[in-house]
Amino acid sequence: PGAKNPSAAYEAMVAIAQLLAKHFNADLFDGERSALTQQTIEHERQQIVDFEYRQKVAAKKQALS
């Protein structure tokens, strides 16, 4: 929450994190301290899409009030 475009912010963050991990030969972990897998990244992308949808619905409801 807070980013003007959450999907773009997440994509940039993942790309930079992967680049840094490759450069430093490091591992990436998620918020639960488990290895960051492609499946985890896809799950987080879906959560962001769901968040963006809920925000649009809430904004429409507020505009109609």
N, C-alpha and C positions, 0 to 999 in steps of 0.2 A: 504493500500500500504506500502511496505517496508519489510513485513515479508517474510521469505523464503517460508513458507507454510501458506498462509492466512487462509485456512480452518482449519488447525490444531491449529493455534493461536486463532482463534475465538472459536473453541470448548473448548479449555483450559480456555479461558477467561470466557465463559458462565458457565462452570462447577465450576470454582472457585467463581464466583459471586453468583451462586445459593447456594453453600456451605456456603459462608459468610452470605448471607441473611438468610439462615436457622439457622445458629449458633447465629446470633444477632437478630433473629425474626424481620427482616427488609423486606422492599419491594424493588423490582428492577424496575428501570424505563429505558426507551429507550432514545435516543437522543432528542426526542421531549418532554420529561418529562411525557410521558404516561406510564401506567403500562406495564411492560415487560411481554408479553404473549407468549405462545408457537407459536402462529401464527406470532408474530413479529420476534421471533427467526428464524423460518423457512423462513420468507421473507428475513432476513438478510443473512442467509445461501445461498439462491438463488442469492442474489446480489454478494456474494463472488465468487460463482461458475461462474457467468457471468463475473466478473472482471478477474478471472484466465483465462477464455477462451479468452477474449479480449487480455490479455497479451501474451498468446501463439500464437495467430494469428499475433499480431504485431511483435513478435520475428521471426516468420517464414517469414513474409514479409521483414523484415530487413535483414535476412540471405540470401534471394534471390536477394536482391538489389546489 
